[in-house]
Amino acid sequence: MNKKVYLLAIVSFVVGTVELIIGGLLDLVADDLGVSLGQAGLLITIFSVVFGIASPILLTMTARYERKQLTLWTLLIFFLGNLLAFWSPNYSVIMAARIFTAASGSLLVVLAVTIASSIVKAEYRGRAIGTIFMGISGSLVLGVPIGLTIGNAFGWRAPFLFIAILTLASMLAVALTLGKIEPKPVISIKEQIRTLKDQKIFSAQLTSFLFLTGHLTLYAYLTPFLKAEMGLSATWVSIVYFIFGVAAVTGGGIGGSLSDRFGSERSIIGIIIAFAVAIFMIPFVTFSLPLFLVVMIIWSALSWAITPAQQNFLITSAPETSDIQQSLNNSALHFGIAAGSSVGGMVIGQTSVVHNATVGGLFILFALGTAVFSITRGQVATRQEAIHDS
């Protein structure tokens, strides 16, 4: 596989860190800024909403620009956004910083996925996409635990300075390693949306949305869950996040390999079923930390294993519009993150964090239904039919 894919995974690592790190610091942010835990959770929601909306729009707006230079300029904007987050004195400013970094981060991830899938042979495409998402899940292994440690020691703003430094390192790596990459033809937003008229594609994208909604309903509030239901200290919370991240990285790689070996369709169904079992079990294993960790490892690994299989399914189902589908799927994932963090906040506000896992599991069952529906549909129409047929 092309070694440049690993460079792109570094970029996705940095973006994944800034998106997810705030979830581990929600209690610190809420206490410092004088807002509720649910309001602090909105910092995840707004990031993901902007990420999902901006992704296809910015990809279209920048389609004529050479990819290496575009990546460098976008990394610079991302860097400035993290500095703003570091300096933010109140809730409004940190919210603005999240919007700023979400927009630039959305373009960075789409660039990483589209470039990676285009520079490898077809038989390595699933692994290439899996590697990019291993970069994101890798941010859970190093970024989130380190960020939690830094945040607990120096305040919740300090991790954003850490991310800014990582961004500068990524810029240097891209400048020295990535070659010139010419852009592909422009495809309008209207044409992108028209591809969703196909039931197979729409239900596949809906599967990604529902799956991430279910996952984030619990994961976005994992810190208060661990503290309230298991009585873990801040140090133990960091350890749990580290274990979660190791499993996530492993799952991302396994998902790509499973997709290449057994086919994306069987991989998707198997992963969703196993994930549903794991998340429904979470509330019933909190009495034992070792047992909880076993179930959590399965939950974590499967949460990232589905993404490369799902994206490979979209590529093989609609090869003529594969770039469009990767962009739209990226949006679907982040709309799911936004929805899940919002639903999780409502569950906490109305009942207790212990119920977040069960509510999230219900969304996973809906995702299983849409996945089966998508897989049993016929082949997608040609590009001209998918884009121009009105």
C-alpha positions, 0 to 999 in steps of 0.5 A: 500500500502507498506509504503516503496513506500513512501521512494522510492518517496523521492529518486525520489523527489531528482532526480526530483529536480536536473533535473528540477531546472535548467529550473527556473534558465536559465536566471541567468545561461546564464548571469553568464556564458556568454552564450545564453538562448538556450545554457543554455537550453542545460543543460536540454537537455544533462541531459535528453539525458544522463538520457535516454541512461544510464537508461537501460544500467546501469539497465542491468550492475547492475542487479546482485547487491543487490538493497539496497546497489546499491541504497546507492552507486548510491546516493553517486555518485549523491551527488558528482555530485551535489557538482561538480555542486555547485563548477563549475566555467564555462559552461564546468564544469557544463555541466560535472556535469549534465552528472554525476548526470544524469547517477546516477539519471537515475538509481535511478529513475528506481530502485525506479519504479521497486522496488515499482511496485514489492513490492505491490499487482497488484491492487495497482501497478498503485498507487505505480508508481503514488506515485513514480512520485508524488515524482518527481512532488513533487520536483516542489512543494518544490524543484524548488520554494525553489531552485529559491528563493535560486538561486535569493538570493545567486546565481544559484550554491547555489541550487545544495548545497541544493540538495546535502543536500537532497541527504544525507538525502535520503541516511540516510532514505534508510539505516535505512528503506529499507530492503535487496532486491535481484536482478532479472535475467539479461536482455541484452540491445539487448533483451530489444530493441527487445521488441520494435519490437511489434507495440503496445509497440513501439507506446506506448513508442513513445507516452510517447516521443512525450507527454514529447516533447510537454510539455517541449517545453513550460515548459523548458522555462516557466521562460522567458515565464512568464517574457516576456509575462506576465511581472512577477517578480522573486518573482511571477515566484517562486509563479507560479512554486509553484502553478504549482508544487501543481497541478503536485503532485495532477495530479500524484496521480489522474493519478494513481487512474484513471488508477486503477479505469477506466483502463489505456487506457481510462485514457491515451486518456482522459488525452492527449485530455484535455492536448492538449486543455490546452496547446493550450490555454496558449498563449490566456490567458496571458492577465489575471493572474487569468485565466492563472493560472487556465489553467496552473493548468490544464496543470500542473496536466495533465502533470504528470497524464499520466505517471502512466497510461502509465506505467500501460498500458505497464505493463498490455500490456506486463506483461512478460517484464514489467521491461524492459518496465518500464526502456525503458519508463523512457528513452522515457520520458527523450528523450522527455524532451531532445527533447522538451528543444531543440525544445523550444530553437530553437523556441525562437531563430527563433521566440519568446517564445510565440510560444512555447506553440503552437509548443508543442501542435502539438507534443501532437496531434501526441502523441494522434495519437500514443496512439490511434494506440497503444491501438487498437493493439492486445495483446503483444506476450509472453516473449520468442516471444518478446525477442528471436523472430528475 
